[in-house]
Amino acid sequence: MNLKPNGLINLKNTFRFHRDDFHEADIFPPFLISMNALFICSRNQWRSPTAEAVFRRYPNVQTRSAGTSPNARHTVSINDIAWADKVFVMEQKHKNRLSAQFSRALQHKEIIVLDIPDDYRYMDEELIEILKESVEPYLSDS
C-alpha cells in the first residue's frame, strides 16, 4: 500500500479515499476534480481534433471533439453535449448551430467561443499556442 498526499492510497494505480483522512473543514483537493471538455468546429478535421489531442494530456481533463456539419468526421450528438462540462467552439457560427439544434440540452452548459478561424491544419504549432492561451484559463476554473 502506497500512501499519497491528502489520504490517497495507490492500489494498482487506482486512487481511493478513506473518509477518516478528511475532516468536515477539509476542502476537496482541486487537482482531483475532473472536467469533460468538448471541442467543436465545422468538420471535426483540423481545429477540434487538435484541441482534443492537446488537452487530453492535461491532468484531470477528459476530451472529445466533434463537428457541426453532417459531413464531419464525428458530428456532434446529444450524448456529446450531455457528457460535456464545458463546450469550446471555434467560431460564433458553431455556437449558433449548437444552440439551434440542442437548445434544451445546452441550457445549463457553459459554451466558450474561442474565435479561432479555419486557417490551420491539424497540430499546427500556431494553432496549439492559440488554443493553450484561449483554453487554459477555463480548465483551472472548473
N, C-alpha and C positions, 0 to 999 in steps of 0.2 A: 504494500500500500504506500503510495507516494503522496504525502500531504502537500497541497499547494496553498498559496495565499488565499485569504478570505474563506477558509473552510472547504476548499475544493479538494476532492480526492481523485486522483487519476487512477482509474481502473481500466486497463486495456484501452487507453486513450479516450475514455468517456469520463466526463466530469459530473460529479454528483454533489449535492449539498447535504449537509447534516443540519437539521433545524437547531440543534444545540450550539452550533457555531455562530448563530446570528441572534442578536437581541432585537427587541422592538425598535430601538433607535437606529439600528444599522440601516444604511442605505444600500439597496441592491447595487452591486458593482456595475457601473455603466459599461465596462468592457465586455460584459456578458450578454448585453441586450442585443438581439439580432434584428436586422431590418431587411425587409424584402424590397428591392429596388427594381422597378420595371422601366426599361428604356425603350422609347418609341420613336421611329422615323417612318418614312413612307414605305419603302420596300424591304426593310429589315436586311439590308445588304451591306452597308458600309458603316454608318454612324452608330446605330443602336447596337449592332454586334460588337463594335469596337468598345463601346461603353460597358457592355456586358462582360467582355473579356478583361478589361482594365480593372473594374471594381469587384470582380469575382475574387481577386487576390486580396482584397481588403478583409481584415478580420471582422467576423460577425455581420457581414453583408452578403445576402443571397441575391443573385441577379438573374434576370431574364430579359430578353429583348423580343420585340415584335414590330410589325409594320401595320400601317392603316390601310394600305392598298390590298385589294383582293389578290393581287399578283405578288404579294410579299412572300419571302421565304417562309415566314411564320406570321400569319395575320392575327392581330390581337383578338383575344377572345374574352368572354365574360369571366372565365376561370383565371386568366392572367390578371384582370382587374381585381377580382376578389382576393387573389394571392398577395397583391402589392400593398405595401405600406405607403410608399411614395411612388408617384409616376413621373418620370422625367421625359418630356417631349422635346424634340429638337427644334420645332418651329411652332408658332401660334396656330397654323393650319392643322397641325396634328391634335392640338388640344381641342380645337373646334370640332374636328371629326369625331374624336372620342366622346366629347360632350353630347353630340348629336346621337351617337349610337348607343352610349352607355350612361345616359344622364342619371338614372336612378342609382346605378352601382357606384358612380363617382361622387355621389352627394357628400360623403364624409372622407374622401380621399384628397390628399394634397397633390396637386399637379403643378410641376415646375417647368416653365418654358425656358429652355436653355439658349434659344436664339442662335443656333448653330446651323448655318446654311449647308446645302448639299454640295459642298465644294471639296470634299475629302474622300479618300479611299480608305479601305479597311486598314486599321492600325497605323494610319498616317501620324507621324510624330507631332505635327502641329495640332491635329485633332485630339490626340491624347493629352497634350498640355492644356488645351482649351477645356476639355472635359474635366480634368482634375481641378482646374481653377473654378469651374462652374458648379461642380457636383460636391466636392469635398465638404464645403460648409454645411450642406444638408445632411451629410452622413453622421456628423457628430451631434446633430440636433434631433436625434430620433427619440 
